[in-house]
């Protein structure tokens, strides 16, 4: 859970600083590509995700559902 919280804070800070981030797991399904992401000296580790971070063009906002579709107020 702490790793997830740390990733969340990192992504929010990156967004606030104008950075763009994308996560990829598909390349890691190939053992030859997964090997390239391990520690180059020891070959240790088990990569779980590839994180791409940098400056890029501003994309469209994520569409949001209306509040009334997801929230029901009861008295």
C-alpha positions as YAML, in Angstrom:
chain: A
units: angstrom
residues:
- id: 1
  name: UNK
  ca: [0.00, 0.00, 0.00]
- id: 2
  name: UNK
  ca: [2.85, 2.39, 0.75]
- id: 3
  name: UNK
  ca: [4.29, 1.86, -2.71]
- id: 4
  name: UNK
  ca: [0.92, 2.78, -4.22]
- id: 5
  name: UNK
  ca: [0.67, 5.89, -2.06]
- id: 6
  name: UNK
  ca: [4.20, 6.92, -3.02]
- id: 7
  name: UNK
  ca: [3.40, 6.44, -6.71]
- id: 8
  name: UNK
  ca: [0.22, 8.49, -6.30]
- id: 9
  name: UNK
  ca: [2.14, 11.38, -4.70]
- id: 10
  name: UNK
  ca: [4.83, 11.19, -7.35]
- id: 11
  name: UNK
  ca: [2.30, 11.31, -10.19]
- id: 12
  name: UNK
  ca: [0.37, 14.20, -8.63]
- id: 13
  name: UNK
  ca: [3.57, 16.19, -8.11]
- id: 14
  name: UNK
  ca: [4.73, 15.46, -11.66]
- id: 15
  name: UNK
  ca: [1.37, 16.63, -13.01]
- id: 16
  name: UNK
  ca: [1.54, 19.80, -10.90]
- id: 17
  name: UNK
  ca: [4.99, 20.50, -12.39]
- id: 18
  name: UNK
  ca: [3.67, 20.14, -15.95]
- id: 19
  name: UNK
  ca: [5.11, 16.70, -16.64]
- id: 20
  name: UNK
  ca: [3.32, 13.98, -18.57]
- id: 21
  name: UNK
  ca: [3.45, 10.37, -17.41]
- id: 22
  name: UNK
  ca: [2.46, 7.06, -18.93]
- id: 23
  name: UNK
  ca: [2.64, 3.59, -17.43]
- id: 24
  name: UNK
  ca: [3.35, 0.47, -19.45]
- id: 25
  name: UNK
  ca: [3.33, -3.19, -18.48]
- id: 26
  name: UNK
  ca: [2.95, -4.82, -21.89]
- id: 27
  name: UNK
  ca: [6.67, -4.68, -22.82]
- id: 28
  name: UNK
  ca: [7.46, -6.55, -19.61]
- id: 29
  name: UNK
  ca: [5.56, -9.58, -20.84]
- id: 30
  name: UNK
  ca: [8.55, -10.38, -23.05]
- id: 31
  name: UNK
  ca: [11.44, -11.89, -21.04]
- id: 32
  name: UNK
  ca: [14.09, -10.33, -23.31]
- id: 33
  name: UNK
  ca: [12.73, -6.82, -22.65]
- id: 34
  name: UNK
  ca: [12.19, -7.45, -18.94]
- id: 35
  name: UNK
  ca: [15.87, -8.41, -18.64]
- id: 36
  name: UNK
  ca: [16.92, -5.01, -20.02]
- id: 37
  name: UNK
  ca: [15.15, -3.23, -17.13]
- id: 38
  name: UNK
  ca: [16.97, -5.08, -14.37]
- id: 39
  name: UNK
  ca: [20.02, -3.79, -12.52]
- id: 40
  name: UNK
  ca: [22.78, -3.71, -15.18]
- id: 41
  name: UNK
  ca: [25.50, -4.84, -12.76]
- id: 42
  name: UNK
  ca: [23.80, -7.69, -10.95]
- id: 43
  name: UNK
  ca: [20.78, -8.54, -13.08]
- id: 44
  name: UNK
  ca: [18.75, -8.54, -9.87]
- id: 45
  name: UNK
  ca: [15.18, -7.42, -9.49]
- id: 46
  name: UNK
  ca: [11.78, -8.15, -10.92]
- id: 47
  name: UNK
  ca: [10.50, -5.16, -12.93]
- id: 48
  name: UNK
  ca: [6.74, -4.70, -12.58]
- id: 49
  name: UNK
  ca: [6.10, -1.53, -14.55]
- id: 50
  name: UNK
  ca: [7.75, 0.80, -17.01]
- id: 51
  name: UNK
  ca: [7.24, 4.48, -16.20]
- id: 52
  name: UNK
  ca: [7.67, 7.08, -18.94]
- id: 53
  name: UNK
  ca: [7.99, 10.66, -17.72]
- id: 54
  name: UNK
  ca: [8.69, 13.90, -19.54]
- id: 55
  name: UNK
  ca: [7.31, 17.04, -21.12]
- id: 56
  name: UNK
  ca: [4.79, 16.65, -23.88]
- id: 57
  name: UNK
  ca: [1.80, 18.23, -25.54]
- id: 58
  name: UNK
  ca: [-1.28, 18.90, -23.46]
- id: 59
  name: UNK
  ca: [-3.88, 16.25, -24.17]
- id: 60
  name: UNK
  ca: [-7.63, 16.29, -23.75]
- id: 61
  name: UNK
  ca: [-9.08, 16.15, -20.25]
- id: 62
  name: UNK
  ca: [-10.42, 12.84, -19.02]
- id: 63
  name: UNK
  ca: [-14.21, 12.80, -19.43]
- id: 64
  name: UNK
  ca: [-16.11, 12.79, -16.14]
- id: 65
  name: UNK
  ca: [-19.56, 11.48, -15.40]
- id: 66
  name: UNK
  ca: [-22.09, 13.90, -13.93]
- id: 67
  name: UNK
  ca: [-22.25, 13.82, -10.12]
- id: 68
  name: UNK
  ca: [-25.92, 12.82, -10.28]
- id: 69
  name: UNK
  ca: [-24.92, 9.59, -12.06]
- id: 70
  name: UNK
  ca: [-22.70, 8.44, -9.21]
- id: 71
  name: UNK
  ca: [-24.10, 10.08, -6.08]
- id: 72
  name: UNK
  ca: [-27.51, 9.58, -4.58]
- id: 73
  name: UNK
  ca: [-28.55, 11.98, -1.82]
- id: 74
  name: UNK
  ca: [-30.96, 10.68, 0.81]
- id: 75
  name: UNK
  ca: [-32.52, 12.63, 3.62]
...
